[in-house]
Amino acid sequence: MWDFEKEAVKRTQADSVGGKLPLYFVGPLLSPESPSPDSTLFEGSIKVKAWLDAKPARSVVYFSLGTVGRPSKKEVEQISKGLLSLGQPFIMSLKADVHQYLTTEITDKIAAQFALTSKPFLILSCVPQRMVLSHRACAVLVSHCGWNSTLETLAYGAPVVAWPLFGDQELDAKKLEKQGVAKMQPTREITAAELAGAVREVAGFGLEDGRRSTYSLAAESWRIKLQAEQRFARFVGRARYLVQATVCELIYKYCLISPLLPGYKSARLRSRSTGSEIQYRHEGKVCNRQHENVTV
């Protein structure tokens, strides 16, 4: 994530206070290679996955303004009209209390939405976002660009139509835009035609010969980059555990626990690589009673 965060890190290091603080990169704590954990957290996730499985690759538009963002009546009307005009399947994360502002073409069909074959859509109060973003059918995300969504789009390679609402979201959107992953809307006021146009551009709908948009290619490069970084991190982690396990065995063989851990009457080291526990000698006798546990 250095390429994404380097400017913020440099500004922090140049600060009179921040420059004295140690900085650690701890995210994103998710893997593009592993199944999405949120697929079991939402009611209806199995149905959502089955719906996605039936759609062509890079065909679905996913719209979400996060858990806090709440579009107005006018915005819901424009959003729903814009998404319908695309002629693409779409998923819209929208709280139930504002469903009434959707167009009648949508509200009349919500009850049977999982069975629709013509102009298919899903309007859901809760969406298993990571499952959707990681699915081959997802073409583009229309997002408020909260930090979680920002990291997830990079990890799963989804290009973004950025529609920031408040807080740090505009900064996040600009970061994505600078990386070529997103197109940011200049204002919150947006018409159905403007939304549809931005989605077509970012997703690459209508491009000939199966070509992908520059946004899609940039997002895919980030997915590959983060995937490689996480593979390397796992390799380093496994190597570290192997070294730790070897240290455990050497300590056991040469009975070095007492000089290594002065003050301990007895100790046990657990090897994280094998899960085995080993007793150690103290003053020439096998310690049968445990007073302390030591993990290496």
RAFEN-V427881 format. One record per backbone hydrogen bond with DSSP energy under -0.5 kcal/mol. NH is the residue of the N-H (numbers start at 0). CO is the residue of the C=O. E is the energy in kcal/mol with one decimal. If there is no record, write none. Layout:
<<NH | CO | E> <NH | CO | E>>
This chain:
<<3 | 0 | -0.7> <4 | 0 | -1.9> <5 | 1 | -1.9> <8 | 4 | -2.4> <9 | 5 | -2.6> <10 | 6 | -2.2> <11 | 7 | -2.1> <12 | 8 | -2.7> <13 | 9 | -1.6> <14 | 10 | -0.7> <14 | 11 | -0.8> <18 | 14 | -2.1> <19 | 16 | -1.7> <20 | 17 | -1.5> <25 | 23 | -0.6> <29 | 27 | -1.6> <38 | 35 | -1.4> <39 | 36 | -1.1> <40 | 37 | -1.1> <41 | 37 | -0.7> <44 | 41 | -1.8> <47 | 43 | -2.2> <48 | 44 | -2.6> <49 | 45 | -2.2> <50 | 46 | -2.2> <51 | 47 | -2.4> <52 | 48 | -2.9> <53 | 49 | -1.1> <54 | 51 | -2.0> <57 | 135 | -2.5> <58 | 55 | -0.8> <58 | 136 | -1.9> <59 | 136 | -3.0> <60 | 88 | -2.2> <61 | 139 | -2.5> <62 | 60 | -0.5> <62 | 90 | -3.0> <63 | 141 | -2.7> <68 | 64 | -0.8> <75 | 71 | -2.6> <76 | 72 | -2.1> <77 | 73 | -2.2> <78 | 74 | -3.0> <79 | 75 | -2.6> <80 | 76 | -2.0> <81 | 77 | -2.5> <82 | 78 | -2.6> <83 | 79 | -2.1> <84 | 80 | -2.0> <85 | 81 | -0.7> <85 | 82 | -0.8> <86 | 82 | -0.5> <86 | 83 | -1.1> <87 | 82 | -0.6> <89 | 119 | -1.1> <90 | 60 | -2.9> <91 | 121 | -3.1> <92 | 62 | -2.9> <93 | 91 | -0.8> <93 | 123 | -2.6> <97 | 94 | -1.8> <98 | 95 | -1.3> <100 | 97 | -1.6> <101 | 98 | -1.7> <105 | 102 | -1.3> <106 | 102 | -2.4> <107 | 103 | -2.2> <108 | 105 | -1.7> <109 | 105 | -0.9> <111 | 108 | -1.0> <112 | 109 | -1.9> <114 | 111 | -1.6> <115 | 112 | -0.9> <118 | 116 | -0.5> <121 | 89 | -1.9> <123 | 91 | -2.4> <123 | 121 | -0.6> <128 | 126 | -2.0> <130 | 127 | -0.5> <131 | 127 | -1.9> <132 | 128 | -3.0> <133 | 129 | -1.8> <134 | 130 | -0.5> <134 | 131 | -1.1> <137 | 134 | -1.4> <138 | 59 | -2.9> <139 | 59 | -1.2> <140 | 158 | -2.3> <141 | 61 | -3.0> <142 | 140 | -0.7> <142 | 160 | -2.1> <143 | 63 | -0.7> <149 | 145 | -2.5> <150 | 146 | -2.4> <151 | 147 | -2.3> <152 | 148 | -2.4> <153 | 149 | -1.5> <154 | 150 | -2.5> <155 | 151 | -2.2> <156 | 152 | -0.8> <157 | 152 | -2.0> <158 | 156 | -0.5> <159 | 180 | -2.1> <160 | 140 | -2.7> <161 | 159 | -0.7> <161 | 182 | -2.0> <162 | 142 | -3.7> <168 | 165 | -1.7> <169 | 166 | -0.6> <171 | 167 | -2.3> <172 | 168 | -2.6> <173 | 169 | -2.3> <174 | 170 | -1.9> <175 | 171 | -2.2> <176 | 172 | -2.6> <177 | 173 | -2.4> <178 | 174 | -1.4> <179 | 176 | -1.5> <180 | 175 | -2.2> <181 | 175 | -0.9> <182 | 159 | -2.0> <184 | 161 | -2.8> <189 | 187 | -0.5> <194 | 190 | -2.4> <195 | 191 | -2.5> <196 | 192 | -2.3> <197 | 193 | -2.2> <198 | 194 | -2.4> <199 | 195 | -2.4> <200 | 196 | -2.1> <201 | 197 | -2.5> <202 | 198 | -2.8> <203 | 199 | -1.9> <204 | 199 | -0.9> <206 | 203 | -1.8> <209 | 206 | -0.6> <210 | 207 | -1.9> <216 | 212 | -2.2> <217 | 213 | -2.1> <218 | 214 | -2.4> <219 | 215 | -2.2> <220 | 216 | -2.0> <221 | 217 | -1.6> <222 | 218 | -1.9> <223 | 219 | -2.3> <224 | 220 | -2.2> <225 | 221 | -2.7> <226 | 222 | -2.2> <227 | 223 | -2.2> <228 | 224 | -2.2> <229 | 225 | -2.3> <230 | 226 | -2.0> <231 | 227 | -2.2> <232 | 228 | -2.2> <233 | 229 | -2.2> <234 | 230 | -2.1> <235 | 231 | -2.5> <236 | 232 | -2.3> <237 | 233 | -2.5> <238 | 234 | -2.4> <239 | 235 | -2.3> <240 | 236 | -2.0> <241 | 237 | -2.1> <242 | 238 | -2.1> <243 | 239 | -2.4> <244 | 240 | -2.6> <245 | 241 | -2.1> <246 | 242 | -2.3> <247 | 243 | -2.1> <248 | 244 | -2.0> <249 | 245 | -2.3> <250 | 246 | -2.6> <251 | 247 | -2.2> <252 | 248 | -2.5> <253 | 249 | -2.4> <254 | 250 | -0.9> <255 | 250 | -1.4> <259 | 255 | -1.6> <260 | 256 | -2.2> <263 | 260 | -1.8> <264 | 262 | -0.5> <268 | 277 | -0.9> <269 | 293 | -0.8> <270 | 268 | -0.5> <270 | 275 | -2.1> <271 | 269 | -0.6> <274 | 270 | -3.3> <277 | 268 | -1.2> <279 | 266 | -0.8> <281 | 284 | -2.7> <284 | 281 | -1.6> <286 | 279 | -1.2> <287 | 285 | -0.7> <290 | 288 | -0.5> <293 | 267 | -2.5> <295 | 269 | -0.7>>
